[in-house]
Amino acid sequence: MSGCAQQDPSNPSLASRAVSGAKSLVDRLPFFGAEEDPNLPMPGEPGFAADPVQFGGPNPAPIAQPDILRPDLQSPEDKASFLAEQSLTLTHNGDSVTGALLALEALSGRVGAPPIDQAQNALYQALHLRREQLVLRRHEATVRSGSFSETGAFVVTASDDTTVRIWDSVTGQMVRTIDTHEAPVTQALFSPVGSRFVTVSDDTSARLWDAASGRQIRVLSGHRNAIHQAAFSPDGSRIVTAGADGVAILWNATNGQTMEVLRGHDGQVWDAAFSADGSRIVTASGDGTARIWDGLTGEPVGILRGHRGPVLAAAFSPDNDFVVTGSADDTARIWSAQDGAEIGVLDGHSDDIWHVAFSPTTTIVLTGSDDGTARMWDAANGGTINVLGGHMQGITSAAFSADGRAALTASRDGTAKIWDAETGDEIATLRGHEAGLASATFSADGSRIITTSFDNTARIWKATAGEASAVLRGHTDAVRDVFFNPAGDQVLTTSYDGSSSLWTAADGRPGALLTGHEGTVWDAEFDPEGRRIVTGSEDGTVRIWNGLDGREIFVMQGHEGGINAVAFDIRGQRLASGSSDGKAALWDPNSGNLAFLYEGHQAPVLDVIFSPNGALLLTASQDNTARMWDTTLGHQVAVLSGHTDYVSHIDISPDGGLIATSSNDGTGRIWRGADGSAMAVLSGHTKGLSHIAFDPSGSRVITASNDGTAAIWDAISGNRLAVMTGHAGEVWHAAFSPNGRYAATVSEDGTARIWLAQTGAQLSILTGHTAPVGHVTFDPSGTRIVTAANDGTARIFPVFGDLETAISAGEQIRRNVRDFTPGQRQRFFLDE
């Protein structure tokens, strides 16, 4: 390949950005490789493996379900309990849709009086962990391929029934059926740009379509046999097709005209792919070679020789400098795209390798094989990083998400699996198909997945369980606090970037941006009517803003240190602030005037709150005390002493009878609201407490601790009622739902969790943040929470705290996804 074209030196290498300290991948690959067996026949020699059978083979049998021993159901109540137990089992094994259906059946009353807490817990877990969103049922034979449109609004599917169908990816409604191919359609693929898609078929044709109108733009005629594969160039301007006739063809994706026929292979062309910059094409062939071509002219650039079996798959590295190939010789190989030199052999699979991919962000290579495993390899030395070995049959697709953080595999065992691309840990198994899978594909933004199957369906899944209904993006630094307004239709966030923001709670759209502070906004609050907002910042100012349009009303100055906490009284007629100067202040929010400056603490004031009647102001300080202050005369009423480390938070019961404090000394304390005298010490945590809060009745408090747990306590006796364990890091904040039935916690482990407050049972794990989560708040209805995290975002999650709401959400699954199959009804004894 001495005549190989050189990469444009003005185009910076993606590898230089993806791999720290690496000039190019070759710099890290001076040598590695497996010994070649000189006795193996080469292509054209006797004994060389013939081109393999078209991938997929005969339709796999339906997936067998394990039998469940007939339980001893003495009563209808026993049956309801049994269904709830089976719901939890299936949900945690990955089939949360059937889990939700079983929980609904247990709650329906058709099988007897339900065990409410058990069945409700099962339903909540299934709702939060549900990934399967839609089942696309209209095809009459195997669905071979599925693809999301550029925006993710639509999907297109291709089937052995010779049809192509377009679907609304949100509702699952079929938009259009295309029935012009004369043989099975093996692939349908949206362009990465715009609304066009291409279909390829065993009828020797490919066809270019406009998805918006359903209009056929052109029949791509030129192949003399079945077409195996098509790919768009990254800019969507060109298409390459790979055919069983031994050629690949380059097409103009605008008008469908033939640009060039890529001739040279002596066997079927199984795969074709563009480089990331679109300047090259690589083809993989049954003749045992891969070839590189100019991506604009189709001129041959070089041949990659070395495999001792058909080459089944090929892909470029993200910097365009390297190619990985997979072969029927059970190896994958890495090559220089510049001179065709073989850099290394990836040896470890025990069957054909049909799928290969470079990570878009690292030098990891992913391979998928008929041996039932996928593997991640270090392209620098050819070593196996991880064996993804959970599938029971051959791998039918393997790919990375666009951000490189996850890998996705599909198998003839009927499941798809999501893997952590860094650790190789299995994140989730997508179960629900009743036969083997033909493919699995991420949407462009990585938020959803489409799977296609030999069971004649395609299914759409969430890539992340417990995901937010809205993500609030816009801050340029960590989000500190987050609050709903009293009506529940707006969200307020504060940030280390010095700003606060208003958002629409229904969909997370940004509203007003509150700018003016010159440091972190440590705290904020709506007034009781939601008409005004108060913020406090490390710049030492307290500011009042219009709660509708974010207009600044007052800037209040008087502290000599940063503002750590602010609060309105219950009528919105007085305002308090606590500062690092060790003082608290009382303000008139209608004029911005300072009423009192409370002095007495010997260290920063960390928290402030009014009593329900507004007669008292309570403060918590880093001097290990809390204090009570008169808001009419401005004097100190009581010092709450007893903690041996700083007091992180203070709360008061709704009737004002009890006060609760949390401390870094590892305890919470209960005090009388009348005079601040000590009542109970909440002992049991092994590290400091970060938060404490009363439930709406004032009879219980919840604590969040740096020991990784939260706990619920009797507010009178101080007895611990429940412990919530499961977080993998410090718990930084906790809250009760408005009805007191549920609790929410957030942690440095990046998750929020919902718990049954009576027992401490975990109902759901809410994921999506990529950094520690520091604050959580329920909305006034108790059906949503909003979380604030160090990743610079806030997220709104549904809670399904009300049983009626949860049942309604479950019934939507029954309508939009699927109901029990006859086999499931028999398996779970539903017709007895």
Secondary structure, DSSP 4 states (H G I P E B T S, - for coil): -TTPPPP-TTS--HHHHHSTT-S-GGGG-S---PPP-TTSPPTTSTTPPPPPPPTT-SPPPPPPPPP-------SHHHHHHHHHHHHHHHHHTT-HHHHHHHHHHHHSSTTSS--HHHHHHHHHHHHHH--EEEEEE--SS-EEEEEE-TTSSEEEEEETTS-EEEEETTT--EEEEE---SS-EEEEEE-SSSSEEEEEETTS-EEEEETTTTEEEEEE---SS-EEEEEE-TTSSEEEEEETTS-EEEEETTT--EEEEE---SS-EEEEEE-TTSSEEEEEETTSEEEEEETTT--EEEEEE--SS-EEEEEE-TTSSEEEEEETTSEEEEEETTT--EEEEEE--SS-EEEEEE-SSSSEEEEEETTS-EEEEETTT--EEEEE---SS-EEEEEE-TTSSEEEEEETTS-EEEEETTT--EEEEE---SS-EEEEEE-TTSSEEEEEETTSEEEEEESSTT--SEEEE--SS-EEEEEE-TTSSEEEEEETTS-EEEEETTT--EEEEE---SS-EEEEEE-TTSSEEEEEETTSEEEEEETTT--EEEEEE--SS-EEEEEE-TTSS-EEEEETTSEEEEEETTTTEEEEEEE--SS-EEEEEE-TTSSEEEEEETTS-EEEEETTT--EEEEE---SS-EEEEEE-TTSSEEEEEETTS-EEEEETTT--EEEEE---SS-EEEEEE-TTSSEEEEEETTS-EEEEETTT--EEEEE---SS-EEEEEE-TTSSEEEEEETTS-EEEEETTTTEEEEEE---SS-EEEEEE-TTSSEEEEEETTSEEEEEE---SHHHHHHHHHHHHHHT----HHHHHHTTTT-
